[in-house]
Amino acid sequence: MGERPVISRQDDEVLVVSVGDVELFTYVHRPDTPAFEGPKPYLHPVRTLAGDVVTAFRPHDHRWHKGVQMTATDVSGENFWGGNTYVRDQGYVALPNVGSMRHEEFTVASDELRIDELLSWFTEAGQHWVDERRSFTVRDVEDDSWTLEFATTLTNLRKEPLVFGSPTTNGRELAGYTGFFWRGPRSFTEGTVIAADGGSGQEMMGKAARWLAFVGRHDEVDRVSTLLFVDHPDNKNTHWFVRSTPFAAVNPSFAFFDTVEVASGESLTLRYRLVVASGEWDRERLESYVEAHPW
């Protein structure tokens, strides 16, 4: 395209990145979120270079789903995801354990469009459990696609270990969602799922793969978009949470089947790429793209 991504707007609540006259995403870093929904920063709307929105915000079925978020369902019994908590042998229960993630500060790199952020995770009781350093890098802006590279480092501030889990680690079958999470538009329901090594469809739920893509159709405009999620080789034990029905969602979960323990003072680092593309990318196009853009 020739045009570089720039921060086109920044204030006390939002940061917007644009290419030309297209706002690629709005990062709401100080949201006005009800406490039960787990207040935290999120990206919405996220757009293709054609201007089509590829995220959903606060859908009626899960109001705590907001675009693209870094979140966590079970952190030593605390819920940073929002909503009810899955309790073994009881199901989903409303508990006084819904925490929040608070933006502290930004640093913007000058050599590339990389946005570094410091956040603090607080339990509902007000205890400061986690310091997070995350970064967003906008890269590989091409004719019909752009990439958001996301990295996060979570540091345990408690004297005890932090144990990260999911509904599946607490007994709910194939519901291991936690971590970097995308909720797609309502029109993406029954979209197409394509994954590495011949994988496809909702059969990818709970499976491991180097990458996974979701192809969805838009209402109002006669267009299709593709989102490609690429796991970093250093991420440990990633399994995909993916749905195309009853709604579109993708999450490379880091604690799908097994809990992850982070000792006091230690850190957990995770990295992902999200490629936002115009058009319907088939397996051959996806494989060639991943091969041409190694980590």
N, C-alpha and C positions, 0 to 999 in steps of 0.2 A: 504493500500500500504506500510505503514511503513516509507516512505520517507517524510520528512518535506518540506514545501514550503520555499524557500529562495529567497532573492533578488540576482539574478545572474548577473545583470548589472545595473549600474546607472551612468549617466553623466548629463550634463547640459540640455539635451533635453528629455531623456527617462529614465524610470525605468522599469526593466523587472523582473517578478517573475516566478520562475521555480519550478517544482517538477521533480527530476531526470534530464533526458535529454529533458523534455518537457517544453517549455516556455508557461506557462498558459496565460499570457497576457503581452503586452507592453503598458505601460502608457506613452503617449506622453504629457508631461506637459508643454513644451515650443514649440508648433507646429509652422510650417511655413505655416500659413493659410491665404488666401486672406481675406481682411477686410470684403468683402460682405458676406463671409461665417461665420462670427461671431467667430473669433479666441477664442479657449478655449481648455483645456486639454481633451483628450479622450483615451479610451482603445481600441486598435486594433494593431495586431490581438489578439483575445481571442480564446483559444483553449480548447478542451476537453483533458482528460488524454490520449486519443488515438492519439492526435496531430492534430485533425481536426479543422479547422478554422470555427467559428460560428458567425463571424461579417463581415460586409461589410464596405468598406471605400470609401467615396466620389463618390457614384453612380451617373451615368449621369442624373438621374431624379431629384435628390436632392443632390447637391454636398456638402451641409452642414451637411448631415448625415454621421457621422464618428464613426463606432463601437458602443461603449457604452459611453454616455455622460450625465452629469448633465447640463441641459440647461433650457431656459425659453423663451417662445414666446412673452409675453407681460408683461413688468414690467413698469407700469405707462407710457405706450406709447413707451417704448424702447424695442427693439428686440434683445435679447441675443441668439436667436436660429440660426439666419443667414438667408439669402435670403430675399424674399419679405415679407411684412407685410400685414396681412389681415385687411382691413379697411371696416367697416360697410357700406353697400350700394354701395361699389366700387369694392370689391374683393381684390385680391393680388396686392400690389403696391410697387414699389421700393422706399424706403424712406431713408433719411439720419439719420437713427436711429439704426444702427446695432452696438451693443456694443461688448465688449470683456471681457473675464475672464482671469486674469493674475496670474500665479503661483508665490507665494512669497517664501515659504519655506516648507521643509519636516521635520517631526520628525518620527522616526521609533521606535516602542515599542520593547523591548527586550524579554518580556515574551511570546509574540505571534507575528505572522506576521501581525501587524497592522501598516498601514502607515497613519499618520496624515498630513494634508496639509492645509496651509493657502493660500487663494486666494483673489484677489480684483476684483470687477466688475466695469468696466468703461463704461460710455456711449460713443457713437461715438464722442460726443463733448468734451470728456475727463473728465467728472465729475465722481468722485468716489462715487458710490451709495451704494454698498454692500460690506461687509466683509463676506467671507465664510470660515468656518472651515469644512472640510470634512475628512472622514476616510474610508480606505479600509481595511477590515480584511479578510484574506484568512483562511478558517476554514473547518472542516469536510471533509478532503481529504480522500476519501474512494476508493474502488477498481475501481469504474467506474464513480465517480462524485467528484466534489469539489464545494465549496461555496464561493462566494464573498459577504461579508456583507458590505453594503454601508450606510454611515450616513452623513448628511449634516446639518449645522446650518447656516442660512442666517440672517445677522444682518443689519438692515436698518440704514444707516449713514446720511440720509437726515433729514431735519427739518420737512418735510411733510411725510405722510404715503406712503408706497410702496403698489401698488395695482397689484397683480399678476393675469393675465388672460390668455386667449387662443383664438384662432380663433372662437370657439363656443361662448364664452362670448361676442365676438364682432359681432355675428350674423351668423356665418357659422355653419350649422347643422352638428352635430356628427363629429367635427374636433377639439376636446378639448385637443389637445396634448400640454403638457408642462412638464418639469421636467426630471426625470430619464428615458432615452430613449435608446432603443436597435434597431439597424437596422441589419437584418439578411442577409446572403449571397443570391445572386440571385437564387441559386438552391433551396432555402427554400420557394420560391413562391408556393402558394397553399399548404403549410404545414398544419398540424393539430393543432387546438387550443382546449385545454381542460382546464376547470376552475372549481373552487370549487362549491359544491352544485349542480352538474349536468350540469353546464354551458358548452357550447362548441361553436366553430365556430366564424365567424365574427359577429354573433348575440351578442357577448360579447362587441361589441363597445358601449362605454358609460355606461356599467353596472358596478355594484360593486361586488367584490368577494375578499375573503381572499387571494387567490392565482390564478395564471394563468400560463399555460405552453404552449410552442410552440414546436412541433416536426417537424424537417426538414430533408430532404435527401441531401446528398452531391454529387456533381459531382466528377468524376475521381476515387473516392474510393467507394466501395460498403458498405457504412455505413450510419447510421442514428444518429442524435443527438437530445437531448431534453434540452430545457432551461426552468427552473421553476423559476418564479418570485413570491416572497412572500412579501406581504404588512405587515408592522408593525401595531399592534393593535392601537398604539397611533397616527398614521397618520389619519388626519381628511378628510373625504369626498373624498376618493380616488375612481375614476372611470377609467376603463381601456380604453385606446386607443390601438386598436389592428387591424392589417391587415395581411392577408395571401395572398391577391392579391390586387393590382398589384405587391406588394412587401411585404416582411416579416418585421413586426415592432411591438414592444410592448412598452407601456409606461403607468405606473401607474400614471395617471395625478392627480395632487392635485388641479387643477383649471379647470376641464373639463366644468362644467355647471355654476359654480359660482366663482366669483372673491374672492381672499383671500387678506385681508388687513393686513399689518404689520406696526404698529405705529412706529414713530421715536424712535430710540434707542432700539426697541424690536426685537425679533428674531423668526424665523420659523425653526423648526427642523423636518426632514424627515428621515426615515430609511427603507431600503429594503434589501432583500436577492435575489441573483441571483445564482441558482444552475445550473452548467454546467455539463451535464451528457452524457455519451456515450450510444448509443442504443435508442430504442423506448420505452419510459416509458408509460404504459397505466394508466387509471384512478386509478386503485387499487394501483399500485406502487407509483403514485404521492401522493395519500391520505395517504398511510402508511408512506411515507418519511416525509411529513409535520407533521404528528402526532408524529413521532419519533424525530423530531428536532424543538421543540417549542421555541418561543422567550424567 
